[in-house]
Amino acid sequence: YRAATVKILENIALDKEQFRFGLTKVFFRAGQLAHVEELREQRIGDMIKGIQAASRGWLTRKNYKLVREQTAAAKIIQQNLRAWMEFKNWPWWKLFSKARPLCKRRNFEKEIKDKDREIGDLKSSISTASENKAKLEKTLQDAQGNLSDLQKQFNAQKEALAAVGQQKDQVESPRQDLEPRLDDLSTEMDDKPAQPETLNTDKRAVDVKHRDLADGL
């Protein structure tokens, strides 16, 4: 605080012989304190005058701005009134005013909302249809895979059946060849009762072949 006090005393141009600094106080000679007080009052008065001048200037500028805005607003209102009067007396406006009640009013906001709702429903339907299409395509692919497997199994069974048929034909052909011989042997046995052992042997051989063929079938 001492340095600030020194600057203040130097600023008011007070003679250094008229005051002395103590530890916590400043000591003035007789009459100097009144001079300092007078300077303080003078400085405060100057500050108050400056504040008053600034306040009056701010208020004046504010009032001027308000008056200017009011003047501009009055001019705009006058222009709008003149324009409205001219528009009101315009023949086409009179015709529109009379024909307007006859025109059907459209609620564009409601129509826009309805269209937005329809678009949302269509998007939802398209999304559902796409999901169903994907599921059907997957099901179709699975069915085609199963059909291919069944077709392979069918072809394999068909080939196995054809092989069995060929084996049957191969077995059936010797059998058909042996049946006439068996009939001949039976006839010979009937005609030759004197040779029972030979005929019985031949008959047993034929029976064995016949059973082998039957087992093979």
C-alpha positions in Angstrom: 0.0 0.0 0.0 3.0 2.4 0.6 3.9 2.4 -3.1 0.3 3.2 -4.1 0.1 6.0 -1.6 3.4 7.5 -2.9 2.0 7.5 -6.4 -1.2 9.1 -5.3 0.7 11.9 -3.5 3.0 12.4 -6.5 -0.1 12.6 -8.8 -1.6 15.5 -6.8 1.8 17.3 -6.8 2.1 17.6 -3.1 5.4 18.9 -1.8 7.4 16.2 -0.2 8.3 18.5 2.7 4.6 18.8 3.6 4.2 15.1 4.6 6.1 12.2 6.1 5.5 8.4 6.1 5.2 6.5 9.3 5.0 2.8 9.7 1.2 2.6 9.1 0.2 6.3 8.6 1.0 9.4 6.6 1.6 12.6 8.6 0.8 16.0 7.0 1.8 19.5 8.1 -0.8 21.9 9.2 -3.3 22.8 6.5 -2.2 20.1 4.1 -4.9 17.6 5.0 -7.6 20.2 4.2 -5.9 20.7 0.8 -5.9 17.0 0.2 -9.6 16.8 1.1 -10.3 19.7 -1.2 -8.6 17.9 -4.1 -10.5 14.7 -3.2 -13.8 16.6 -3.3 -12.9 18.2 -6.6 -11.9 14.8 -8.1 -15.2 13.2 -6.9 -17.1 16.1 -8.4 -15.4 15.6 -11.7 -16.2 11.9 -11.6 -19.8 12.6 -10.8 -20.0 15.1 -13.7 -18.5 12.5 -16.1 -21.0 9.9 -14.9 -23.9 12.3 -15.3 -22.8 13.3 -18.7 -22.4 9.6 -19.8 -25.8 8.8 -18.3 -27.5 11.7 -20.1 -25.7 10.7 -23.3 -26.8 7.1 -22.9 -30.4 8.1 -22.2 -30.4 10.6 -25.1 -29.1 7.9 -27.5 -31.7 5.4 -26.2 -34.5 7.9 -26.7 -33.3 8.8 -30.1 -33.1 5.1 -31.1 -36.6 4.6 -29.7 -38.0 7.6 -31.6 -36.2 6.5 -34.8 -37.7 3.0 -34.4 -41.1 4.5 -33.8 -40.8 6.7 -36.8 -39.7 3.7 -39.0 -42.6 1.6 -37.6 -45.1 4.4 -38.3 -43.8 4.6 -41.9 -44.1 0.9 -42.3 -47.6 0.9 -40.9 -48.6 3.7 -43.2 -47.2 1.8 -46.2 -49.0 -1.4 -45.2 -52.2 0.5 -44.7 -51.9 2.1 -48.1 -51.1 -1.2 -49.7 -54.0 -2.9 -47.9 -56.4 -0.2 -49.0 -55.2 -0.6 -52.6 -55.4 -4.4 -52.4 -58.8 -4.3 -50.8 -60.2 -2.3 -53.7 -58.5 -4.5 -56.3 -61.2 -6.1 -58.5 -59.5 -9.4 -58.6 -59.4 -9.6 -54.8 -63.1 -8.8 -54.6 -63.8 -11.5 -57.1 -61.6 -14.0 -55.1 -63.3 -13.0 -51.8 -66.7 -13.8 -53.3 -65.6 -17.0 -55.0 -63.5 -18.3 -52.1 -66.4 -19.7 -50.0 -67.4 -21.7 -53.1 -64.0 -23.4 -53.4 -63.4 -26.6 -51.6 -60.7 -26.2 -48.9 -58.0 -28.8 -48.8 -56.3 -29.7 -45.6 -52.8 -30.1 -46.9 -51.3 -30.9 -43.6 -53.7 -33.8 -43.1 -53.1 -35.0 -46.7 -49.3 -34.9 -46.1 -49.7 -36.9 -42.9 -51.9 -39.5 -44.6 -49.3 -39.8 -47.4 -46.5 -40.2 -44.9 -48.5 -42.9 -43.1 -49.2 -44.7 -46.4 -45.5 -44.5 -47.3 -44.7 -45.9 -43.9 -47.2 -48.8 -44.4 -45.8 -49.5 -47.9 -42.2 -49.6 -46.5 -43.3 -52.0 -43.8 -45.1 -54.2 -46.3 -42.1 -54.2 -48.6 -39.8 -55.1 -45.7 -42.2 -57.9 -44.7 -42.5 -59.1 -48.3 -38.7 -59.1 -48.6 -38.3 -61.2 -45.4 -40.9 -63.6 -46.6 -39.2 -63.8 -50.0 -35.9 -64.6 -48.4 -37.5 -67.3 -46.3 -39.3 -68.8 -49.3 -36.0 -68.7 -51.3 -34.2 -70.5 -48.5 -37.1 -73.1 -48.3 -36.9 -73.6 -52.0 -33.2 -74.1 -51.9 -33.6 -76.7 -49.1 -36.4 -78.4 -51.1 -34.2 -78.5 -54.2 -31.4 -80.0 -52.2 -33.7 -82.6 -50.8 -35.1 -83.3 -54.2 -31.6 -83.8 -55.6 -30.8 -86.2 -52.8 -34.1 -88.1 -53.4 -33.3 -88.2 -57.1 -29.9 -89.6 -56.4 -31.4 -92.2 -54.1 -34.1 -93.1 -56.7 -31.5 -93.5 -59.4 -29.4 -95.7 -57.1 -32.5 -97.8 -56.2 -33.4 -98.0 -59.9 -29.9 -99.2 -60.8 -30.0 -101.7 -57.9 -33.4 -103.0 -59.1 -32.1 -103.3 -62.7 -29.1 -105.3 -61.4 -31.4 -107.5 -59.4 -33.5 -108.0 -62.5 -30.5 -109.0 -64.5 -29.4 -111.4 -61.8 -32.9 -112.9 -61.8 -32.9 -113.3 -65.5 -29.5 -115.0 -65.3 -30.8 -117.4 -62.7 -34.2 -117.9 -64.4 -32.6 -118.9 -67.7 -30.9 -122.0 -66.4 -34.0 -122.9 -64.5 -36.1 -122.7 -67.6 -33.5 -124.8 -69.4 -33.5 -127.5 -66.6 -37.3 -127.7 -66.3 -37.8 -129.6 -69.6 -34.9 -131.9 -68.7 -36.6 -132.6 -65.4 -39.8 -133.4 -67.1 -37.9 -135.7 -69.5 -36.3 -137.5 -66.6 -39.6 -137.9 -64.8 -41.0 -139.5 -68.0 -38.0 -141.8 -68.3 -38.5 -142.9 -64.7 -42.0 -143.7 -65.4 -41.0 -145.7 -68.5 -38.1 -147.5 -66.9 -39.1 -149.0 -63.5 -36.4 -151.6 -63.8 -33.6 -149.1 -63.1 -34.9 -147.5 -59.9 -31.5 -146.7 -58.3 -30.1 -144.9 -61.4 -33.3 -143.0 -61.9 -33.5 -142.1 -58.2 -29.9 -140.8 -58.3 -30.6 -138.7 -61.4 -33.8 -137.4 -59.8 -32.0 -136.5 -56.6 -29.4 -134.6 -58.6 -32.1 -132.8 -60.5 -33.9 -132.0 -57.3 -30.7 -130.6 -55.8 -30.1 -128.4 -58.8 -33.7 -127.3 -58.7 -33.4 -126.4 -55.0 -30.1 -124.5 -55.6 -31.8 -122.5 -58.3 -34.8 -121.8 -56.1 -32.5 -120.7 -53.3 -30.6 -118.5 -55.7 -33.9 -116.9 -56.7 
